[in-house]
Amino acid sequence: MAIAKQFLKSKAVCKVTFELAADQVEGKQVSLVGEFNDWNSSDTLLKKQKNGNFRAIVELPVGKELQFRYLIDGQNWLNDETADKYVPSGVSNEQNSVVVL
């Protein structure tokens, strides 16, 4: 897992790369689901790379802390172990990953 941030000088946004290694995914489809896409599981799909990893790049507003999780094959939730922090989801006993911008 990896989260990479690229802050843009021209806009108040950050290009955030979310990536899962191939050996962390036991499935065919990975969705990035979070506050930035209203928790819509079909809005932001990670694309499978030639090396088998899954990756998505999203522009997010600077100055925010945004919760997110990965959804594998529409069934299994996964947190990012490289997240900036974790907070209770408020829906279950699970926690959500947080990216701080």
C-alpha positions in Angstrom: 0.0 0.0 0.0 1.1 3.5 -0.7 -0.2 7.0 -0.6 1.7 9.7 -2.5 0.8 13.4 -2.4 1.7 16.0 -5.0 0.7 19.5 -4.0 0.0 21.8 -6.9 1.3 25.4 -6.8 -1.3 26.6 -9.4 -4.4 25.3 -7.5 -5.4 24.6 -3.9 -5.6 20.9 -4.7 -3.3 17.9 -4.1 -2.9 15.0 -6.5 -3.1 11.9 -4.3 -2.0 8.6 -5.7 -3.6 5.6 -3.9 -2.0 2.3 -4.7 -2.4 -1.3 -3.5 0.2 -4.0 -4.2 -1.0 -7.0 -6.1 -0.3 -9.3 -3.2 -2.7 -7.3 -1.0 -5.7 -7.7 -3.3 -7.5 -11.0 -3.5 -10.0 -9.9 -6.1 -10.5 -8.4 -9.5 -11.9 -5.0 -8.8 -10.9 -2.3 -6.3 -12.9 0.8 -5.5 -11.7 3.8 -3.6 -14.6 4.9 -1.5 -14.6 7.9 0.8 -15.9 11.3 1.7 -14.6 12.9 -1.5 -16.9 10.8 -3.6 -19.9 10.5 -1.2 -18.9 6.9 -0.4 -19.9 5.9 -3.9 -18.3 2.5 -4.7 -18.6 2.9 -8.5 -17.2 6.4 -8.7 -13.5 5.8 -8.3 -12.1 2.5 -9.5 -8.4 1.7 -9.1 -6.9 0.5 -12.4 -4.8 -2.6 -12.5 -1.2 -1.9 -13.6 1.1 -4.1 -15.7 2.8 -5.2 -12.5 -0.5 -6.3 -10.9 -0.8 -3.4 -8.5 -4.0 -1.3 -8.4 -3.8 2.5 -8.6 -5.9 5.6 -8.8 -5.0 9.3 -8.8 -7.5 11.8 -7.4 -7.3 15.6 -7.0 -8.4 16.5 -3.5 -8.8 19.9 -1.8 -5.9 21.1 0.4 -6.6 21.8 4.1 -8.9 18.8 4.6 -8.8 15.5 6.4 -10.8 13.0 4.3 -11.9 9.5 5.3 -11.7 6.6 2.9 -11.5 2.8 2.5 -10.9 0.3 -0.3 -13.7 -2.0 -1.4 -12.6 -5.3 -3.0 -15.0 -6.9 -5.5 -17.9 -5.0 -3.8 -17.7 -7.1 -0.7 -14.5 -6.8 1.4 -13.4 -3.6 3.0 -9.7 -2.8 3.4 -8.0 0.1 5.2 -4.7 1.6 3.9 -1.9 0.8 6.3 0.0 3.9 5.1 -2.9 6.3 6.0 -2.1 9.4 7.9 -4.5 8.3 10.7 -7.6 6.3 11.5 -10.9 7.3 12.9 -14.0 5.3 14.0 -16.4 4.8 11.0 -19.5 5.5 13.0 -21.3 2.7 11.1 -19.7 -0.3 12.6 -16.8 -1.2 14.9 -14.4 -0.7 12.0 -12.2 2.3 11.5 -11.7 4.4 8.4 -8.4 5.5 6.9 -7.8 9.2 6.8 -5.6 11.2 4.3 -4.6 14.6 5.7 -4.0 17.4 3.1 
